[in-house]
Amino acid sequence: MAVTMCQVMGFVLGALGLAGTIAATAMDMWSTEDLYGNIVTSVYTYSGLWRSCVRQTSGFTECRPYFTILGLPGLFQAVRALMIVGVLFGAIGVFIAIFALKCLRMGNMEDRVKATMTLAAGVMFILAGICAVAGVSVFANLIVTNFTLTTFTSSDAGVFAGGYGAGGFGGIASAPLTPRYTFGSALFVGWVGGGVLVVGGIMMCMACRGMMPERDRYAGTAYKSATHSAIYRSEAKSRPNYDESFKAHSMEGRRSNQKFDYV
């Protein structure tokens, strides 16, 4: 019962993690514009892996997909590839885990086959979670790097304008000249989805150990060397035990020393 519950929980967590990874891959809010210190708040910009969007305070939103592939940075394309591979691994793991469930009977499938399929599904979940977490982390590193560079450049421009400007123009010039971007909601969804996938894969691997038949789990037999007393005892049993009754009788009726009967 415990093995079945562990397998079912691993399957449910893997399916939820796959759904979170798919949602994070399709979401547009991977990076959102940081409005702190920005004097223009009527326009809000955010972007994802497939398109960038602009939303106004009136509620009107316009999105534009990335029409080029070669013009995108290499790390950005690597993030795309990692997320797609994670979704594929997760989908394969869910497909295998459906047929490997112990509570479902698929013909005359043996427990050993189900245990192997459960292990394969667990490995797929773990690989999918690692790909999702890695892709989201690489994109987060890109956001942090660009945010730091934008802040450094804007502060230098603000100091320059404050030194040579007049009155309150220095405060206006100290605002970011280019929009800065921070973490979007898709990053957190991707992190959670990848972590849930890894946990589900570990639970599936743990269930595989309990599903293995006893003869496969303990296939080897212990070797026990024979002791000296056993050797002597076996040699003593192998010797023929001749009794006096087996002695042949002589012609005169007396017992002979010969131990053979003549027929």
N, C-alpha and C positions, 0 to 999 in steps of 0.2 A: 504493500500500500504506500509506503514511504517513497519507494522508487517511482511509482506511478505519479505521485504528487510532485516529486522533484522534476520529472520529465515534463509534466503538463505545465508547471510553473515556468520552466525554461522555455517551453514553446510559446507561452503567452508573452513572456518578457521579450523574446526574440521578435515576435510579431509586432509588439508595441514599439520596440526599438527601430524596426524596419519602417513602420509608419512615421515615426519621428524623423528618421533620416530622409525619407522621401519628401516629407513636408518641408524640412530645412532646405533641401536641394531646390525645391520649386519656389520657395519664398523669395520675395524681392528685397526684404529688409536685412541684408547682410551687413551693410554699412549705412548709417543714417547721419545726416548732417548735424553737427554740434551747434546748437543755437546759443550757447553761452558766449557772450561778448559780441554777438552778431547783431548789428543794428537793423538788418533786413530780416524780419520774421514773417513776412507775408508769403514767402515762398519756402517750401520745405523739400529738400532733395534727399532721395535714398536710392540705393542701387543693390542689385543682387548678382547672381552668377550669369543671368541670361539677359537682363535688361536694366535700364536705369529709369527712374520715375521722378516726376516733379509734381508736388501737390501744393495747391494754393489754399489760402484761408477760406475761400468761398466754397471749398469742397471739390473743385475741379482737379482731376488727376490725369496727367498725361505720361505715358510710358513709351520708351523707345528701346527696341531690342538692339543687341550688339550685332551689327550686320557683318562684321569682319571677325576672322579668327586669327589671322597672322598679325594683326595690329595689337592684339592683347598681350600683356606681359606673360612671361613663361610661368611664373609662379601661379598666376591666375588660372592659366590653363591646367596646371598641375592640380589645383584645387578642384576644378571641374572633373578631371579624370578620377581623382580619389573618391569623390562623392558618387560618381556613376558606378565605379567598381564596388564601392560599399553597398549600394543599392542592389547590384546584381548578386553579390555574395549573400546578402540577406534574403533575397527572393529565392535563391537556390536552397538556402538553409531552411526556410519555411516550407518549401515544397517537399524536401526530404523528410522534415520533421513530421509532416502530416501522415505519411505512410509509416513512420517509425513509432507512432504512439502505441503504447502497450495496451491502452484501453480499446483500441480499434483492431479488429481482426481482418487481415487481408489474405483470404485463402488459407493456405497451410504454411504461412511464413513462420520460420523458426525464431526462437528468442535470440539466437546468436546473430541472425541477420538483422533483426530489429535493433540489437545493441550496436552493431556496426553502423547502421544508418543513423542512430542517435548520436554516435560519436562524430560522424561526418557532419551532421547538422550543427552540432556544437562548435566544431572547428570553423564552419562557415560563418556562424554568428560572431565568433571572436574576431575573425578576419574582417568582417563587415564593420564591426564596432571600431576596430583599430583604424581602418581607412576613414571612417566618418570623423573620428576624433582628430586624426592627423590633418585631414582637409580643413576642418574648421579652425584648428590651431594655426595652420599656415596662413589662412586668411586673416585671422586675428593679429598675427605678427605683422602682416602688411599694413593693417590699419594703425597699429601702434607706431610703426616706423613713419608712416606718412603724417600722422598726427603730431609726432615730435618734430619732424622737419618743418611742418607748416607753422607750428607754434614758435619755433626758433626764428624762422624768417619773418613772421609777423611782428614779433617783439623787437627785432632789429629795425624794421621799418617804422614802428611806433616811436622808438627812441630817436630815430633820425628826424621824423616829422615833429616830434615834441621839441626838439632842440632848435629847429629852424622855423617852426610854425608860430602862429600868434594865438594867444588866448586859449580857447577851448578846443582848437583844432587838433591839438596834440592828443587829446583823449579820443577823438573820433578816428584819427589816423592809427591809434594803437590797436584798434579792432583788427581782426584777421582780414587780410586783403583777399585771401582765397578761402573757400569753405573748408572747414575741417570736418572729418567724419569720425564717428565713434562706433562702438559695437551695436549691431542691430539685434532684433529678437531672434532672427534665424540662427545666429551663432549659438545662443543658449539652447535652442531646440536641438541643434545638431550635437552639442556636447551631451545633453541628456539622452538623446536617442542612441548615440554611440556607446555611452556608458551602460545603458540598459541592454544593448545588444551583447556587450561583453559579459555582463552578469548572467544573461540567459544562456549564452554559450557555455559558461562554466558549469551551470546547473545541468545542462544537457550532458556534458562530459562526466559529471558525477553520477548521473542516472545510468550512463552506459556501464559503469563498473558493477552496479547492482543488478543489471539485466543479464549479465553473462551467466550461462549455465554453470552448475557446480563442477561438472566434469571438465569444462574448458578453463575454469578458474584455478582448479587444483589438478592439473593434468599430470604432474610429475609424482612419482612414488619415492618415498624415502628409502635409501639403501642402508641396510644394516649388516655389518660384517659379522661373520660367524666367529664365535668364541672358541677357545681351545677345548673347553669342556664339551661343547657341542660336537667338535670334530672327533674327539676321542669317543664320545657316545655313539656317533654314527659308525665309526670303525668297529666298535664293539658289537653293534647290532648287525653289521655286515658279515661277521665271522659265523660260520656254521657251528651250532651248539650240538656236539655229539654226546649222547647219553650212553650209559652202559647197555641200555636195551638194544642199541643198534649193533652191538658186537655179534659177530657170527658164532654159532655153536660148532664145536668140533664133532667128529664122528662118535666120540665116546660120551658126549653129552656135556662136556665141560666147555666153559666160555673161552673163546679164543681172543687173542689180543688184536686180531684184525678187525677193522672197523668197516668192513664191507660185507654186504649180504650177497650171496651167490644164488641166483634164481635158475 
